[in-house]
């Protein structure tokens, strides 16, 4: 059975969601049996596309909405939210 989960998280790293953490985010998103999308104020982008994630220009303090659908939706949201809220993202 497929479930949909949606939750907001705030970018904690002072460097924001730059290239390396965006790559880590996309890689992590690909490990789950769920389609995950990310939004910053309306436009939804694929969580598996580094370029799409970078287009969000998510600096520290930016609220990002995550939406996942699939068998692993809840686990995906939890793991990806933890990454977003980590104070020290990979440099």
C-alpha positions as CSV (number, residue, x, y, z in Angstrom):
1,X,0.0,0.0,0.0
2,X,1.3,3.4,-0.9
3,X,1.2,6.3,1.6
4,X,1.8,10.0,1.2
5,X,3.7,12.0,3.8
6,X,4.4,15.7,3.8
7,X,6.4,17.7,6.3
8,X,8.4,21.0,6.5
9,X,12.0,21.3,7.7
10,X,14.3,24.3,8.1
11,X,17.9,24.3,6.7
12,X,20.2,24.5,9.7
13,X,23.6,24.6,8.0
14,X,25.1,28.1,7.7
15,X,26.3,27.2,4.2
16,X,22.8,26.1,3.2
17,X,21.9,23.3,0.8
18,X,24.9,23.8,-1.5
19,X,26.4,21.3,-4.0
20,X,27.8,18.5,-1.8
21,X,24.9,18.2,0.6
22,X,22.5,18.4,-2.4
23,X,24.4,15.5,-3.9
24,X,24.1,13.6,-0.6
25,X,20.4,14.5,-0.4
26,X,19.8,13.2,-3.9
27,X,21.7,10.0,-3.2
28,X,19.9,9.3,0.0
29,X,16.5,10.0,-1.7
30,X,17.3,7.4,-4.3
31,X,17.7,4.7,-1.6
32,X,14.0,4.7,-0.7
33,X,11.0,3.1,-2.4
34,X,9.3,6.4,-2.6
35,X,9.0,9.4,-4.9
36,X,10.1,12.4,-3.0
37,X,9.7,16.0,-4.0
38,X,11.0,19.2,-2.4
39,X,9.4,22.7,-2.4
40,X,10.4,26.1,-1.4
41,X,7.3,28.2,-1.6
42,X,5.3,26.5,-4.4
43,X,7.4,24.9,-7.1
44,X,8.1,21.2,-6.5
45,X,11.3,19.6,-7.7
46,X,12.7,16.1,-7.7
47,X,14.7,15.1,-4.7
48,X,16.9,13.0,-6.9
49,X,18.1,15.9,-9.1
50,X,21.1,17.8,-7.7
51,X,20.5,20.7,-10.2
52,X,16.8,20.9,-9.2
53,X,17.7,21.0,-5.5
54,X,20.3,23.7,-6.2
55,X,17.7,25.7,-8.0
56,X,15.8,26.1,-4.7
57,X,18.7,28.3,-3.5
58,X,18.0,27.1,0.1
59,X,20.2,29.1,2.4
60,X,20.3,28.8,6.2
61,X,16.9,29.3,7.7
62,X,15.0,28.4,4.5
63,X,11.9,26.3,5.1
64,X,11.7,23.4,2.7
65,X,8.5,21.2,2.3
66,X,9.1,17.5,1.6
67,X,6.4,15.3,0.1
68,X,6.9,11.6,-0.4
69,X,4.7,8.9,-1.8
70,X,5.3,5.2,-1.7
71,X,5.9,2.3,0.7
72,X,9.0,4.0,2.2
73,X,7.5,7.5,2.4
74,X,7.7,8.0,6.1
75,X,11.2,6.7,6.4
76,X,12.3,8.8,3.5
77,X,10.9,12.0,5.0
78,X,12.5,11.2,8.4
79,X,15.9,10.6,6.9
80,X,15.9,13.5,4.5
81,X,14.5,15.9,7.2
82,X,17.3,14.9,9.5
83,X,19.8,15.7,6.7
84,X,18.2,19.2,6.2
85,X,18.2,20.0,9.9
86,X,21.8,18.9,10.4
87,X,23.8,21.9,11.6
88,X,27.0,20.9,9.8
89,X,26.3,19.7,6.2
90,X,29.3,18.2,4.4
91,X,31.6,20.8,3.0
